[in-house]
Amino acid sequence: MCLVLALCLLLGANALEPQCINYAPNRFEYEHNVLEKLVYLEQFKTDATERIAAQVQQLHTVLGKLLYLEQFKEDASEKISVLEKQLQGPPTHSPLTNSTQSPVTPRSSSTYVHWGMNTCPNVTATTMVYSGQAAGGHHLHTGSGEYICLPNDPEYDKYNQNNDENRSLMYGAEYETHAPITNPPALSDLHDHDVPCSVCLARGKTTLMIPGRTSCYSGWTKEYQGYLMGEYHSYQGKGYVCMDKNAEALNGTDADLNGALLYFVEGRCGNLQCPQYLEGAELACVVCSITI
C-alpha cells in the first residue's frame, strides 16, 4: 500500500487509477515527497552543470588547437613567400631613369676593360680576369677593327709564321700624347709608349662607361675615371675607350712603331650642344657599376 502511495505522489494520480484517485496524503507525506523531488532536481542540476562544464572545456581545447593551426598556416605562408622572392630575385631599378625594368638574373656579373692599367680598380667585388696589351688594326688600314685587350699569355691552335697579306692584321696600341705639339692635358710622359690593359670582373654588378663625366650618377659606384681616347680623326676609326687618368706604360716601351694609336678626344660645337660641352676641351669619362 505504501509503495502505491509513493508512486501516486511521484507520477500523479492519473498514472495508477483507480488506486490513486481517492488517495489523500497527509501533510507530512506531501512535504516529504516534495523535498525528495527538490533533492532529485538539485542533483540533476549539479550533474548537468558538470557535464556542460566538461563540454565547454573540450570546446576551449579544440578552439586553442584551431588557433594554433591557423597561426602555423600564416607563418608557413610568409616563409614560402620570402623563399619565392629570394628565388625569383627583385626587379632592377635604374637610378638613371627612375623606372623599374625587367628582372635580371640574381647576382649576375659583368666585365669591362681597364684601359691603361695592368691591374683592376680596388673596388669591392671587382677582381681581375687577366692583364694584357691594348691592340687594334693599323691606323692607316681601312679594314682595321676596334681596340681590344690582348692577354699577356696568348695560346695558339694550328698556325704558320708566314706574313700573308690575305689576313686581317693586329698591331699593338701606342699613346699619342706628345707635348708641346698637341698640348695634352695629361699623360704627356707616356707618348709613343705601348698601352697596357686589364679585363675586370664585377661580381653581382652591371657596369657602364659614361663619356663626358668624371663622376657616376646617384646609386652607382665609380670603378675608375679617365679620358676618352680614340684614333686620329683622319685615320680609320676603332671606337672610343676610357683611358685611366693614371695610365701606365707597358714595360717601359717607347719604340714609336705607330700601329694602333690612341689620341685624346675633344669636342667641336655645332651639332654637339654647347655651352654644356666646351669647344676644344678634352672629354673625360668614368666607368661605373651598380649592384643588382
Secondary structure, 3 states (H helix, E strand, C coil): CHHHHHHHHHHCHHHHCCCCCCCCCCHHHHHHHHHHHHHHHHHHHHHHHHHHHHHHHHHHHHHHHHHHHHHHHHHHHHHHHHHHHHHHCCCCEECCCCEECCCCCCCCCEEEEEECCCCCCCCCCEEEEEEEEEEECCCCCCCCCCCEEEECCCCCCCCCCCCCCCCCCCEEEEECCCCCCCCCCCCHHHCCCECEEEEEEECCEEEEEEECCCCCCCCCEEEEEEEEEECCCCCCCCCEEEEECCCCCCCCCCCCCCCEEEEECECCECCECCCCCCCCCECEEEEEEEEC
